[in-house]
Amino acid sequence: MYKHLPVILIVCGAVLIAGSFLFGASNALPYPDPTAEQLALQASKANMFKLAFFIGVMDVVSGLCLLWVRANKKRKAAKSQSSTRF
């Protein structure tokens, strides 16, 4: 499970980013004659999609950081094994 965690985080974050962008773009279309309730609902949905986009970005960043940490651990382990072979 932990082996695939960074890839799962990156994929889920990318899907969340794409979905929040598309739904946020469709929410940004103006109403013909909006009432105050419609404008308030549109603003609250816009804030929800902004939050989802931010969570998706943080998800992707955390997945990339996990991949980077794992790659550095493997590289350091390979260096220590190659230096002890002499």
C-alpha positions as semicolon CSV with decimal commas, in nm:
position;residue;x (nm);y (nm);z (nm)
1;M;0,000;0,000;0,000
2;Y;0,270;0,246;0,098
3;K;0,465;0,165;-0,215
4;H;0,193;0,311;-0,436
5;L;0,087;0,595;-0,207
6;P;0,273;0,877;-0,389
7;V;0,130;0,777;-0,727
8;I;-0,220;0,750;-0,579
9;L;-0,182;1,097;-0,424
10;I;-0,065;1,249;-0,750
11;V;-0,342;1,091;-0,958
12;C;-0,618;1,177;-0,710
13;G;-0,486;1,533;-0,681
14;A;-0,477;1,574;-1,058
15;V;-0,835;1,446;-1,089
16;L;-0,944;1,684;-0,813
17;I;-0,769;1,977;-0,982
18;A;-0,926;1,899;-1,320
19;G;-1,271;1,847;-1,173
20;S;-1,267;2,160;-0,963
21;F;-1,141;2,362;-1,259
22;L;-1,413;2,234;-1,491
23;F;-1,696;2,269;-1,240
24;G;-1,561;2,607;-1,132
25;A;-1,556;2,725;-1,491
26;S;-1,912;2,612;-1,545
27;N;-2,013;2,787;-1,223
28;A;-1,860;3,112;-1,346
29;L;-2,110;3,146;-1,630
30;P;-2,334;3,442;-1,548
31;Y;-2,707;3,408;-1,491
32;P;-2,929;3,617;-1,725
33;D;-3,112;3,808;-1,449
34;P;-2,970;3,685;-1,120
35;T;-3,140;3,731;-0,787
36;A;-2,947;3,793;-0,468
37;E;-2,991;3,427;-0,370
38;Q;-2,846;3,306;-0,700
39;L;-2,545;3,534;-0,666
40;A;-2,485;3,418;-0,309
41;L;-2,510;3,054;-0,415
42;Q;-2,273;3,114;-0,704
43;A;-2,021;3,282;-0,473
44;S;-2,036;3,000;-0,219
45;K;-1,988;2,739;-0,492
46;A;-1,693;2,937;-0,629
47;N;-1,530;2,930;-0,285
48;M;-1,594;2,555;-0,260
49;F;-1,427;2,493;-0,597
50;K;-1,131;2,713;-0,500
51;L;-1,085;2,507;-0,185
52;A;-1,107;2,181;-0,382
53;F;-0,848;2,312;-0,628
54;F;-0,613;2,406;-0,343
55;I;-0,657;2,064;-0,179
56;G;-0,579;1,899;-0,514
57;V;-0,262;2,106;-0,554
58;M;-0,150;2,016;-0,202
59;D;-0,227;1,651;-0,275
60;V;-0,007;1,653;-0,584
61;V;0,272;1,838;-0,402
62;S;0,268;1,590;-0,114
63;G;0,282;1,298;-0,359
64;L;0,577;1,454;-0,539
65;C;0,754;1,513;-0,208
66;L;0,705;1,149;-0,111
67;L;0,848;1,038;-0,444
68;W;1,146;1,269;-0,399
69;V;1,215;1,142;-0,046
70;R;1,192;0,781;-0,162
71;A;1,428;0,846;-0,455
72;N;1,683;1,014;-0,224
73;K;1,669;0,721;0,020
74;K;1,734;0,475;-0,263
75;R;2,019;0,685;-0,399
76;K;2,183;0,715;-0,058
77;A;2,145;0,342;0,001
78;A;2,305;0,269;-0,337
79;K;2,595;0,504;-0,257
80;S;2,660;0,343;0,079
81;Q;2,658;-0,007;-0,073
82;S;2,892;0,091;-0,354
83;S;3,137;0,254;-0,111
84;T;3,157;-0,056;0,112
85;R;3,245;-0,292;-0,176
86;F;3,612;-0,192;-0,185
